[in-house]
Amino acid sequence: MHQNRRALLALPLALALGAACAQPAAEPIRLALIEGLSGAFGNAGEAVYRNLLWATERVNQRGGVRLGGTARPLELLRFDSQGNTEEALSMLRAVLDRRITFVLQGNSSSTAAALIAALDKHNEREPQRRALFLNYSAVDPVLTNERCSFWHFRFDAHADMRLAALTDVLRDDRSVQRVYLIGQDYSFGQHVVRRAREMIAAKRPDIEIVGSELHPMGRVKDFLPYAAKIKASGAQAVLTGNWGNDLTLLARALRDAGCEARLYTFYGNALGAPAAIGAAGVGQVVAVSEWHPNVGGAASDAFYARFRKRFPEPQDDYVHVRMQVMVEMLAAAIARAHSTEALAVALALEGARFDSRTLGGLHSATLRAADHQLQQPLVVSVMDRAGAPGVAHDVEGSGFGFRSLRRLDAAAVTQPHQCRMTRPPTN
């Protein structure tokens, strides 16, 4: 009798514990990555995915995003555009059909522009299921200027900001009198070539532009004819915004042609470029970024060590602070807004400051409310052998890394904007 009574008394507790154990996991906050994960620039897309995956994992390891008394994890979903704008738009439709609020893309400014335009129309037509576009590397300045959108936030320094840093270093290099400009033939590449000419003329009117051309994007397999023209021009420096395989193949062709011109790049410090150039790039390849592994300091070293622990393979050695900043600022904005609704989160992002404590005190940044452009420091670096002073880490196991030449704070590279944003009603 007593045993039966004890069993009956224990039953509600057991049922309660069972119910608690059976509670469904908190619904994840889904982030849709629309990127070329295959095709000519698939390596760049996969590198982005690793960065964003690591960023979401770190947020989740801290418990996720606190929302409505519940900690909700971030979930990163992959949508392969195959490097094609039409396919990216098709992927966007699939994302919106699944009611995913946060869209991430960056590899191609032309694709970004198309996605932003499509998202603007969608958000106006269906305000009950609006979405935000978070951009980590589409850097055509027009996206936060004449074609700015309330629903678009850019976390990379745009092309004019990067050019301002590069041309400051070029201005002070008195050994350079002749420069060759080359880029990919689409909106971003066209802009870089045009604005580089203007900035060089303003800062160093004595420099002669001895060549300026655009090439098809992602379709040139042999850059030797371009390298031969560059060498024949007598250029002492080449400036390019090329990225991915278009940069790696160009750099390799310049090396094979015996061209000794210094290479000023946006992205020469990753994705195979240092290995392709080899020893010929020591002291010759210049890159600009918001951070690189050899900037020094305990916070930077710890950040890089954690990434390499997560992705130890040399070919996976591609990490950018800005992508971590983007995910961290989104998570913080969702928590501040107490909502995942696009308008509420957008308002929480406007003017937000990055809490550097989430990266151990690394980096500083502010999202300018007027145009949704992140303002952050930039570092110009030059290729050198691993182990040389200031080069504790190499890139992708190549034996070559980058050492800092100059750090420019956010105020030094900030640019005026022409954004006249159409803002949705907030009531």
C-alpha positions as a printed NumPy array, in Angstrom:
array([[  0.   ,   0.   ,   0.   ],
       [  2.752,   2.447,   0.999],
       [  4.755,   1.504,  -2.084],
       [  1.721,   2.19 ,  -4.317],
       [  1.205,   5.549,  -2.625],
       [  4.849,   6.528,  -3.119],
       [  4.548,   5.534,  -6.771],
       [  1.422,   7.666,  -7.22 ],
       [  3.104,  10.652,  -5.552],
       [  6.151,  10.25 ,  -7.758],
       [  4.083,  10.062, -10.934],
       [  3.371,  13.828, -11.348],
       [  7.065,  14.622, -10.834],
       [  8.078,  12.026, -13.413],
       [  5.496,  13.345, -15.856],
       [  6.724,  16.899, -15.315],
       [ 10.343,  15.882, -15.844],
       [  9.368,  13.937, -18.933],
       [  7.466,  16.906, -20.306],
       [ 10.437,  19.17 , -19.654],
       [ 12.762,  16.76 , -21.414],
       [ 10.332,  16.573, -24.325],
       [ 10.183,  20.363, -24.758],
       [ 11.058,  21.186, -28.395],
       [ 14.282,  23.067, -29.019],
       [ 13.949,  26.792, -29.54 ],
       [ 13.199,  27.694, -33.159],
       [ 16.401,  28.788, -34.871],
       [ 16.862,  32.212, -36.419],
       [ 17.659,  31.354, -40.009],
       [ 20.251,  33.157, -42.115],
       [ 20.239,  32.464, -45.87 ],
       [ 23.614,  32.584, -47.616],
       [ 23.084,  33.133, -51.354],
       [ 26.491,  32.713, -52.926],
       [ 28.421,  31.095, -55.748],
       [ 29.38 ,  27.871, -53.984],
       [ 30.292,  26.202, -57.261],
       [ 31.631,  27.399, -60.606],
       [ 34.572,  29.693, -61.353],
       [ 34.48 ,  31.403, -57.95 ],
       [ 33.282,  28.466, -55.862],
       [ 36.434,  28.575, -53.721],
       [ 35.614,  32.146, -52.698],
       [ 32.037,  31.169, -51.856],
       [ 33.102,  28.22 , -49.732],
       [ 35.613,  30.415, -47.899],
       [ 32.827,  32.853, -47.06 ],
       [ 30.668,  29.971, -45.839],
       [ 33.389,  28.832, -43.422],
       [ 33.669,  32.347, -41.996],
       [ 29.945,  32.717, -41.495],
       [ 29.563,  29.206, -40.121],
       [ 32.222,  29.918, -37.512],
       [ 30.55 ,  33.213, -36.617],
       [ 27.165,  31.548, -36.052],
       [ 28.773,  28.732, -34.092],
       [ 30.41 ,  31.209, -31.717],
       [ 27.101,  32.979, -31.089],
       [ 25.418,  29.63 , -30.433],
       [ 28.184,  28.516, -28.083],
       [ 27.368,  31.563, -25.955],
       [ 23.763,  30.404, -25.787],
       [ 22.372,  31.952, -28.974],
       [ 20.318,  35.141, -29.257],
       [ 18.182,  36.074, -26.255],
       [ 14.698,  36.819, -27.565],
       [ 11.451,  36.919, -25.619],
       [ 12.897,  35.079, -22.652],
       [ 14.244,  32.307, -24.891],
       [ 17.737,  31.748, -26.218],
       [ 17.43 ,  31.002, -29.946],
       [ 20.279,  29.595, -32.028],
       [ 21.388,  30.948, -35.393],
       [ 21.109,  28.577, -38.349],
       [ 23.069,  29.225, -41.553],
       [ 21.483,  27.828, -44.72 ],
       [ 23.298,  27.5  , -48.068],
       [ 21.797,  28.554, -51.415],
       [ 24.148,  28.062, -54.362],
       [ 23.811,  30.752, -57.041],
       [ 26.59 ,  29.096, -59.07 ],
       [ 28.034,  32.576, -59.557],
       [ 25.061,  33.566, -61.72 ],
       [ 22.849,  36.577, -61.041],
       [ 19.678,  34.991, -62.453],
       [ 20.234,  31.925, -60.292],
       [ 20.825,  34.195, -57.282],
       [ 17.443,  35.838, -57.91 ],
       [ 15.858,  32.392, -58.124],
       [ 17.481,  31.49 , -54.811],
       [ 16.15 ,  34.727, -53.296],
       [ 12.612,  33.746, -54.291],
       [ 13.112,  30.374, -52.589],
       [ 14.435,  32.091, -49.471],
       [ 11.482,  34.475, -49.299],
       [  9.018,  31.615, -49.881],
       [ 10.489,  29.981, -46.767],
       [  9.954,  33.246, -44.842],
       [ 13.636,  33.675, -44.011],
       [ 14.245,  37.24 , -42.878],
       [ 18.018,  37.585, -43.227],
       [ 19.737,  37.291, -46.617],
       [ 23.557,  37.255, -46.848],
       [ 25.567,  37.781, -50.063],
       [ 28.679,  39.606, -51.217],
       [ 30.754,  38.011, -53.987],
       [ 29.706,  40.244, -56.928],
       [ 28.389,  43.77 , -56.768],
       [ 26.233,  43.205, -59.871],
       [ 24.488,  40.319, -58.142],
       [ 24.126,  42.366, -54.964],
       [ 22.49 ,  45.208, -56.903],
       [ 19.986,  42.802, -58.468],
       [ 19.166,  41.216, -55.109],
       [ 18.684,  44.598, -53.447],
       [ 16.327,  45.773, -56.211],
       [ 14.309,  42.559, -55.979],
       [ 14.16 ,  42.755, -52.197],
       [ 12.996,  46.384, -52.302],
       [ 10.056,  45.372, -54.511],
       [  9.237,  42.346, -52.36 ],
       [  9.284,  44.334, -49.114],
       [  7.017,  47.003, -50.546],
       [  4.608,  44.441, -51.977],
       [  4.53 ,  42.124, -48.953],
       [  5.338,  44.133, -45.811],
       [  4.153,  41.277, -43.593],
       [  7.161,  39.151, -44.622],
       [  9.94 ,  41.621, -45.326],
       [ 13.613,  40.669, -45.32 ],
       [ 17.   ,  42.347, -44.789],
       [ 20.079,  42.062, -47.008],
       [ 23.447,  41.86 , -45.217],
       [ 26.42 ,  42.428, -47.547],
       [ 29.92 ,  41.308, -46.54 ],
       [ 31.934,  42.034, -49.704],
       [ 30.037,  43.605, -52.611],
       [ 31.947,  46.886, -52.577],
       [ 30.691,  48.968, -55.502],
       [ 30.109,  52.352, -53.78 ],
       [ 26.853,  52.897, -55.654],
       [ 25.161,  50.365, -53.348],
       [ 25.319,  52.793, -50.423],
       [ 25.147,  55.928, -52.566],
       [ 22.808,  56.539, -55.509],
       [ 21.237,  53.086, -55.246],
       [ 21.127,  52.82 , -51.467],
       [ 18.28 ,  50.927, -49.834],
       [ 16.869,  50.941, -46.337],
       [ 16.89 ,  47.135, -46.448],
       [ 20.609,  46.827, -47.308],
       [ 23.534,  47.008, -44.866],
       [ 27.174,  46.776, -46.016],
       [ 29.831,  45.469, -43.613],
       [ 32.849,  45.732, -45.93 ],
       [ 34.724,  48.921, -46.734],
       [ 33.537,  49.965, -50.181],
       [ 35.86 ,  50.396, -53.154],
       [ 36.543,  54.107, -52.626],
       [ 37.48 ,  53.485, -48.995],
       [ 39.883,  50.722, -50.005],
       [ 41.28 ,  52.842, -52.834],
       [ 41.819,  55.752, -50.46 ],
       [ 44.052,  53.525, -48.333],
       [ 45.917,  51.948, -51.262],
       [ 46.555,  55.231, -53.055],
       [ 47.836,  56.833, -49.839],
       [ 50.577,  54.199, -49.787],
       [ 51.138,  54.52 , -53.532],
       [ 51.434,  58.293, -53.167],
       [ 54.354,  57.876, -50.795],
       [ 56.167,  55.316, -52.975],
       [ 58.415,  57.69 , -54.928],
       [ 59.966,  54.822, -56.894],
       [ 56.712,  54.52 , -58.864],
       [ 56.281,  56.793, -61.875],
       [ 54.208,  54.533, -64.179],
       [ 51.061,  52.588, -63.229],
       [ 48.905,  50.058, -65.119],
       [ 45.216,  49.657, -64.189],
       [ 43.4  ,  46.368, -64.859],
       [ 40.09 ,  45.005, -63.628],
       [ 37.125,  42.706, -64.187],
       [ 34.566,  43.987, -66.669],
       [ 31.551,  44.502, -64.453],
       [ 30.285,  47.317, -62.229],
       [ 32.839,  46.942, -59.449],
       [ 35.863,  46.42 , -61.7  ],
       [ 34.846,  49.323, -63.909],
       [ 34.495,  51.587, -60.888],
       [ 37.894,  50.636, -59.454],
       [ 39.71 ,  51.424, -62.704],
       [ 37.902,  54.754, -63.103],
       [ 38.306,  55.938, -59.507],
       [ 41.904,  54.73 , -59.236],
       [ 42.773,  56.981, -62.158],
       [ 41.088,  59.941, -60.445],
       [ 42.66 ,  59.346, -57.025],
       [ 46.156,  58.845, -58.428],
       [ 45.824,  62.049, -60.459],
       [ 44.791,  63.959, -57.346],
       [ 47.48 ,  62.533, -55.038],
       [ 50.35 ,  62.   , -57.476],
       [ 49.818,  64.003, -60.686],
       [ 53.356,  63.076, -61.758],
       [ 52.409,  59.392, -62.141],
       [ 51.655,  58.287, -65.704],
       [ 48.864,  55.775, -66.305],
       [ 50.516,  53.624, -68.995],
       [ 47.621,  51.206, -69.476],
       [ 44.003,  50.76 , -68.451],
       [ 41.789,  47.846, -69.409],
       [ 38.999,  45.519, -68.375],
       [ 38.75 ,  41.782, -69.004],
       [ 35.797,  39.347, -68.961],
       [ 34.977,  38.249, -65.427],
       [ 35.65 ,  34.609, -64.586],
       [ 36.279,  33.574, -68.196],
       [ 39.971,  34.294, -68.805],
       [ 42.05 ,  31.148, -68.304],
       [ 45.363,  32.543, -69.583],
       [ 46.435,  36.   , -68.412],
       [ 49.848,  35.826, -70.082],
       [ 48.806,  38.159, -72.936],
       [ 47.712,  40.734, -70.354],
       [ 50.937,  40.233, -68.375],
       [ 53.017,  40.702, -71.535],
       [ 51.272,  44.022, -72.254],
       [ 51.816,  45.161, -68.67 ],
       [ 55.51 ,  44.284, -68.826],
       [ 55.942,  45.985, -72.213],
       [ 54.317,  49.163, -70.871],
       [ 57.166,  49.672, -68.419],
       [ 54.712,  49.892, -65.51 ],
       [ 56.354,  49.935, -62.094],
       [ 53.047,  49.214, -60.355],
       [ 49.796,  47.461, -61.254],
       [ 46.57 ,  48.333, -59.419],
       [ 43.655,  45.888, -59.56 ],
       [ 40.428,  45.1  , -57.771],
       [ 40.453,  41.523, -59.132],
       [ 39.41 ,  38.779, -56.739],
       [ 39.198,  34.99 , -56.676],
       [ 40.706,  33.096, -59.598],
       [ 40.876,  36.263, -61.69 ],
       [ 43.436,  37.616, -59.255],
       [ 45.331,  34.354, -58.749],
       [ 45.717,  33.76 , -62.492],
       [ 46.729,  37.376, -63.14 ],
       [ 49.349,  37.249, -60.388],
       [ 50.738,  33.949, -61.681],
       [ 50.945,  35.309, -65.237],
       [ 52.817,  38.412, -64.081],
       [ 55.297,  36.18 , -62.291],
       [ 55.73 ,  33.892, -65.298],
       [ 56.213,  36.874, -67.603],
       [ 58.993,  38.174, -65.387],
       [ 57.106,  41.388, -64.697],
       [ 58.582,  43.081, -61.635],
       [ 55.867,  45.697, -61.19 ],
       [ 54.525,  46.08 , -57.658],
       [ 50.985,  44.719, -57.428],
       [ 48.513,  46.893, -55.484],
       [ 45.438,  44.767, -54.735],
       [ 42.198,  44.643, -52.815],
       [ 42.482,  40.89 , -52.155],
       [ 46.054,  39.747, -52.812],
       [ 46.477,  38.221, -49.37 ],
       [ 44.268,  35.122, -49.753],
       [ 42.63 ,  32.451, -51.924],
       [ 45.785,  31.13 , -53.527],
       [ 47.337,  34.403, -54.661],
       [ 50.432,  34.303, -52.369],
       [ 51.227,  30.698, -53.315],
       [ 50.719,  31.474, -57.004],
       [ 53.146,  34.389, -56.885],
       [ 55.731,  32.79 , -54.611],
       [ 59.015,  34.488, -53.791],
       [ 58.521,  37.015, -56.603],
       [ 55.846,  38.64 , -54.452],
       [ 58.071,  39.424, -51.477],
       [ 57.973,  43.175, -51.027],
       [ 55.929,  43.47 , -54.221],
       [ 52.333,  42.436, -53.482],
       [ 50.317,  44.969, -51.492],
       [ 46.85 ,  44.284, -50.079],
       [ 44.239,  46.251, -48.148],
       [ 41.864,  44.756, -45.591],
       [ 40.145,  45.535, -42.299],
       [ 42.486,  43.079, -40.557],
       [ 45.079,  40.405, -41.279],
       [ 46.662,  37.702, -39.079],
       [ 49.905,  39.63 , -38.507],
       [ 48.489,  42.908, -37.21 ],
       [ 49.767,  41.867, -33.775],
       [ 48.348,  42.078, -30.288],
       [ 46.872,  39.517, -27.919],
       [ 43.289,  39.931, -29.168],
       [ 44.29 ,  39.431, -32.801],
       [ 46.502,  36.434, -32.05 ],
       [ 43.8  ,  34.758, -29.96 ],
       [ 41.155,  35.38 , -32.623],
       [ 43.303,  33.854, -35.356],
       [ 44.304,  30.894, -33.19 ],
       [ 40.636,  30.071, -32.541],
       [ 39.847,  30.154, -36.244],
       [ 42.766,  27.896, -37.133],
       [ 41.727,  25.456, -34.419],
       [ 38.269,  25.293, -35.993],
       [ 39.638,  25.055, -39.572],
       [ 43.163,  23.617, -39.341],
       [ 43.658,  22.701, -43.01 ],
       [ 45.969,  25.152, -44.836],
       [ 43.567,  25.513, -47.762],
       [ 40.868,  26.701, -45.346],
       [ 43.025,  29.538, -44.004],
       [ 40.759,  32.427, -44.974],
       [ 39.338,  34.558, -42.178],
       [ 37.99 ,  38.096, -42.232],
       [ 36.984,  40.101, -39.193],
       [ 34.215,  41.912, -41.078],
       [ 32.182,  38.721, -41.523],
       [ 32.419,  38.009, -37.802],
       [ 31.434,  41.616, -37.072],
       [ 28.397,  41.3  , -39.365],
       [ 26.983,  38.246, -37.588],
       [ 27.739,  39.661, -34.136],
       [ 26.071,  42.998, -34.945],
       [ 23.025,  41.211, -36.366],
       [ 22.676,  39.043, -33.261],
       [ 22.963,  42.097, -31.011],
       [ 20.403,  44.036, -33.095],
       [ 17.871,  41.194, -32.907],
       [ 18.264,  41.115, -29.14 ],
       [ 17.873,  44.916, -28.864],
       [ 14.839,  44.903, -31.137],
       [ 13.235,  42.01 , -29.187],
       [ 12.199,  40.794, -32.619],
       [ 13.321,  39.119, -35.837],
       [ 11.022,  41.344, -37.91 ],
       [ 13.024,  43.095, -40.648],
       [ 11.974,  46.678, -39.904],
       [ 12.631,  46.366, -36.166],
       [ 16.069,  44.823, -36.724],
       [ 16.993,  47.401, -39.376],
       [ 16.198,  50.231, -36.969],
       [ 18.298,  48.522, -34.296],
       [ 21.239,  48.22 , -36.723],
       [ 21.195,  51.866, -37.782],
       [ 23.954,  53.755, -36.004],
       [ 24.94 ,  50.656, -34.02 ],
       [ 28.457,  50.28 , -32.654],
       [ 30.201,  46.947, -32.728],
       [ 30.83 ,  45.538, -29.258],
       [ 34.468,  44.516, -29.64 ],
       [ 34.277,  42.442, -26.448],
       [ 32.603,  39.685, -28.472],
       [ 35.945,  39.286, -30.291],
       [ 38.085,  39.736, -27.218],
       [ 38.541,  43.477, -27.782],
       [ 39.465,  43.128, -31.461],
       [ 38.331,  45.748, -33.996],
       [ 36.092,  48.812, -33.822],
       [ 33.252,  49.717, -36.16 ],
       [ 30.065,  51.77 , -36.469],
       [ 27.167,  51.364, -38.906],
       [ 26.5  ,  54.816, -40.331],
       [ 22.742,  55.363, -40.166],
       [ 22.543,  57.664, -43.188],
       [ 23.696,  55.092, -45.764],
       [ 24.068,  51.793, -43.833],
       [ 27.801,  51.667, -44.572],
       [ 30.082,  50.213, -41.892],
       [ 32.855,  52.595, -40.865],
       [ 35.978,  50.719, -39.755],
       [ 39.799,  50.907, -39.817],
       [ 41.8  ,  49.52 , -42.74 ],
       [ 45.291,  48.055, -42.879],
       [ 47.596,  48.121, -45.907],
       [ 50.096,  45.248, -45.854],
       [ 52.866,  43.834, -48.041],
       [ 53.837,  40.236, -48.764],
       [ 56.93 ,  38.814, -47.052],
       [ 58.393,  35.492, -46.027],
       [ 56.91 ,  33.832, -42.966],
       [ 59.244,  34.351, -40.027],
       [ 60.436,  37.765, -41.172],
       [ 59.897,  40.597, -38.683],
       [ 56.16 ,  41.257, -38.389],
       [ 55.214,  38.046, -40.228],
       [ 54.483,  35.438, -37.569],
       [ 51.878,  33.677, -39.728],
       [ 51.907,  32.622, -43.353],
       [ 48.887,  32.394, -45.663],
       [ 47.365,  29.023, -46.586],
       [ 50.573,  27.169, -45.803],
       [ 52.37 ,  29.025, -48.607],
       [ 55.387,  30.085, -46.546],
       [ 54.491,  33.711, -47.262],
       [ 52.498,  36.119, -45.16 ],
       [ 51.823,  39.839, -44.928],
       [ 53.244,  42.527, -42.662],
       [ 51.54 ,  45.814, -41.97 ],
       [ 52.696,  48.903, -43.839],
       [ 50.094,  51.325, -42.561],
       [ 46.962,  51.327, -40.443],
       [ 44.326,  53.93 , -41.215],
       [ 41.585,  54.589, -38.698],
       [ 37.964,  54.822, -39.776],
       [ 38.031,  58.625, -39.996],
       [ 40.95 ,  58.515, -42.448],
       [ 39.136,  56.324, -44.984],
       [ 35.531,  57.412, -44.52 ],
       [ 33.92 ,  58.834, -47.642],
       [ 31.   ,  61.218, -48.21 ],
       [ 27.796,  59.651, -49.474],
       [ 24.973,  60.575, -51.83 ],
       [ 22.379,  58.286, -50.301],
       [ 18.814,  59.582, -50.348],
       [ 17.139,  56.679, -48.665],
       [ 13.411,  55.91 , -48.972],
       [ 12.417,  54.903, -45.481],
       [  9.345,  52.811, -44.666],
       [  6.772,  54.128, -42.205],
       [  7.555,  53.023, -38.659],
       [  4.115,  53.345, -37.098]])
